[in-house]
Amino acid sequence: MVPQLFLFKDDGGGMSPDDIRMCMSLGYSQKNSNTTIGQYGNGFKTSVMRLGADVIVFTRQPNNKGFVTQSAGLLSYTFLIKTGHEDIVVPMVDFKLRLDGTELSANLRTNMDDWISNLGTILRWSPFSSEHELLKQFDDIGKHGTKVVVYNLWLNNDENLELDFDTDERDIQLRVGTEEKSKQPKLNALLVKEHISNQYQISLRVYSSILYLHMPENFRIILRGKTVQHHSIAVDLKHTQYIAYKPQIGSGKDSNVKDVTVITTIGFTKEAPFVNVHGFNVYHKNRLIMPFWKVFHDNSSRGWGVVGVMEANFMEPAHDVHDVFSCTLHSCARITRYVRSIGD
């Protein structure tokens, strides 16, 4: 049976009642450090709503007062549309209990009437129709962590789920509908190729394997019961070179010019010249932002088979990640042409 919801969870520190409200409020973020990503407060909301119409978040966090707080918040497109809300309303309820799991009670921010109203909205518009069933969702979180449940998943033009849970029981893939197949047979043929530059576009497991430049210590991703093995794109390359790149940063009249050198890994794919794969994999703060970013047109012979890996921590985040890295595009192209000329 095809799942009708998408669940993912972590065993991190969890969120306090204040934290979950920041997380589920559009455009709010306290991340202003140059060591983090996610500074504009929209990534979580826009990404989960791309998967489905509705999402409910459960989180649990111990505090320093001998209690554990646990919260549930609902961001529901279905609720907003069917109730005619013009503003985005995100009902939330908080609970507190002792560290030993006893004395569960409502954790009020305003009054009991508001708490009951929010609970009623969540039970009405979420997959969990009773308070008991809602509280059961915290059981597998442990002492701290967060669980996200996306439901009412989007359908494609063929009225099938956009996400394919059936082709590979250890993976979640994007489904290609019959309309896309008939209109774009060449694209479909490209997607079914085995190369990682194509597979990451349809396979969550493949994409997750290259999501981090270096897998963080004591961290792993488990997808449908099986650990995702980290994959280094740079290891796949042959005739590898390490090229020092000095980006021009802060060159404006009133800017502070930064002297930065970035070591870029670049080489040929091991399948070259038989596979037309090329592009830069741009990471930012260890996270993949632009996979196989093409610096030449597909019909161009320049850069054929050349792949690069760069960690562009010198860039400041912006609302549009394409704008964030637009100034690196021409530099990537120059490096690609240089390596291509050596290969020739």
PyMOL commands that set and color helices and strands:
alter all, ss='L'
color gray80, all
select helices_A, chain A and resi 17-23+43-51+77-82+112-125+131-136+178-183+185-191+196-199+204-209+234-236+321-324+326-343
alter helices_A, ss='H'
color red, helices_A
select strands_A, chain A and resi 5-10+52-62+67-76+92-98+105-106+145-153+163-164+173-174+222-223+226-227+237-245+262-269+279-284+287-293+306-311
alter strands_A, ss='S'
color yellow, strands_A
deselect
rebuild
show_as cartoon
